[in-house]
Amino acid sequence: MIMVDTNVVVDLLEYDPIWYDWSLQAVSNARTQGDIVASSIVVAELAYHLSRRGDPLVVLHGFGITTLHLGDRAACLAGLAHHAYRKAGGQRDKILADFLIGAHAVGQAQALITRDPRPYRSYFPSLVLISPSKDDHD
């Protein structure tokens, strides 16, 4: 199974003029390899993003994405990675949710589809990432 990050779902939901095509292609390609899943953390971020405009579970299922609940091991790994980030001087621009999604993907998925690979590469080096190349947005 392949996990998807919130930013990719938002691209699809909002027909992002820059990223929609890339995100759609990444999800379509991943679908040929098996199930596409979203962490319960993505559900929370989508609920915030949608506010009262829709149910995040309905949105995800509409894109053929199922959900996985975050387990205790992933929560611990995320907290440790976030602590290492802050201790290394990391600012609050990367919130705990990114670390929760990364840790969840490490334990549950073959790969993570994301447009923002930086925090995942730094704090989850074993995680396989599906992310745009530099030329994908030029």
Stockholm file with secondary structure:
# STOCKHOLM 1.0

chainA/1-138         MIMVDTNVVVDLLEYDPIWYDWSLQAVSNARTQGDIVASSIVVAELAYHLSRRGDPLVVLHGFGITTLHLGDRAACLAGLAHHAYRKAGGQRDKILADFLIGAHAVGQAQALITRDPRPYRSYFPSLVLISPSKDDHD
#=GR chainA/1-138 SS CEEECHHHHHHHHHTCTTTHHHHHHHHHHHHTTSCEEEEHHHHHHHHHHHTTSCCHHHHHHHTTEEEECCCHHHHHHHHHHHHHHHHTTCCTTSCHHHHHHHHHHHHHCSEEECSCCHHHHHHCTTSCEECCCGGGGC
#=GC SS_cons         CEEECHHHHHHHHHTCTTTHHHHHHHHHHHHTTSCEEEEHHHHHHHHHHHTTSCCHHHHHHHTTEEEECCCHHHHHHHHHHHHHHHHTTCCTTSCHHHHHHHHHHHHHCSEEECSCCHHHHHHCTTSCEECCCGGGGC
//
